[in-house]
Amino acid sequence: MSQLWVLAFLADYYIQLAFIVVCVILALLALLRCLPKSSDMFFVQGKRTKGFWLGMTGAALALSVLGLFSHLSPPGAFSLLFPVIGACMASVYLADVDPAVSSQ
């Protein structure tokens, strides 16, 4: 195999790793922003319960970390799929629910 292919595979590996780390940070941020919110604000704003969103953001973090571990071992089929799903779940909370329940 030529050196060019080795460099291409290494670049691909590290770009994917950086993307997965960003997904893990996004999911962790969503979970940490959900924890201190008052459960009454979710009801007042017409959103699902705090427990639901804690479960969703926790599952987002778990999927992202699972994808990270999958990528660090010999990269598997789900090393990018799980973090993308987790990032989507966390992004829904951060874009829609968090601004609504943060308003006073």
N, C-alpha and C positions, 0 to 999 in steps of 0.2 A: 504494500500500500504506500502511496506516495505521501510525502510530508504535508502536502496541501490537504489531503483528506483527513489526516490526523488533526491538523489545525482546525478544520471545519467541524469535526466531531467534538473536539474540545470546546470550541466556541459555542456550539449548540448545547452541550452539557451545562456550561456555566451560565448561559443566557437563561436556560430553563430553570436552573437552580435559583438564579436571582428573581425570576418571576414567581417561583413558588415561595420564596422567602417574603416577597411583597404580599402575597396572598395570606400567609400566616400572620403577618403584622396587621393587615387589614381586618382579619377575623378577630384577632386579639383586641384590637382597638374597639371593634363593635361590642365585644363582650364586656370590656372594661367600661365603656360608656353606658351600657345597659344596667350594670349592677347598681349604681347609686340612685337610679330613677325611682320616684315614688310610684307604687303600683296604682294609686288612684288616678294619676295623670293619664295612664293608658286608657282607663275607662272613660275619663272625661273627654278625651280626644277621639273616642270612638275607634280605638285600635284594639288589637288582640291583647290578651293579658300579658303581664310582665313575665310570668312563668313560661308562656309560649315563646316570647322573644329571647328569654334567657336560654331556653332549649335550642332555639334556632341558631343563635350566635355561638352557643357551646358546640353544637353539631358542626357548624361552619369551621370552628377552630379545630375540632377533632378531624374533620375531613382534610383540612389543609395540612395538619401535622402528619396525618397518615400518608398524604401525597409526598411530603418532604422525606419521610422515612423510606417510602417506596423509591424515591429518586436517588437517595444516598446508597441504597443497596443496588445491585445491578438493576438499572432502570426498567421498570415494568410498564405494563400497558396503562395503568391508572396513575402514573406519576404526575401527569398534567391534568387529568380529568377531575380528580377529587379536589385539588386546590381551586380550580376554576369554579366548580360547584360551590365550594365554601366561600369564595370571594363574591359570588352572586348573592348568596344568602346574606352575607354580612353587608353588602352594598345596599340591599333592600332596606335593612334596618337603618343604616347610616343616612340614606337619602330620604326616606319617607317617615319613618317612625321617630327617630331621634330628634329631628327638628320640631316635630309636633309635641312630643312629651317634654321637651326642654323649655318650651315657652312658658313664661310665668303669667 
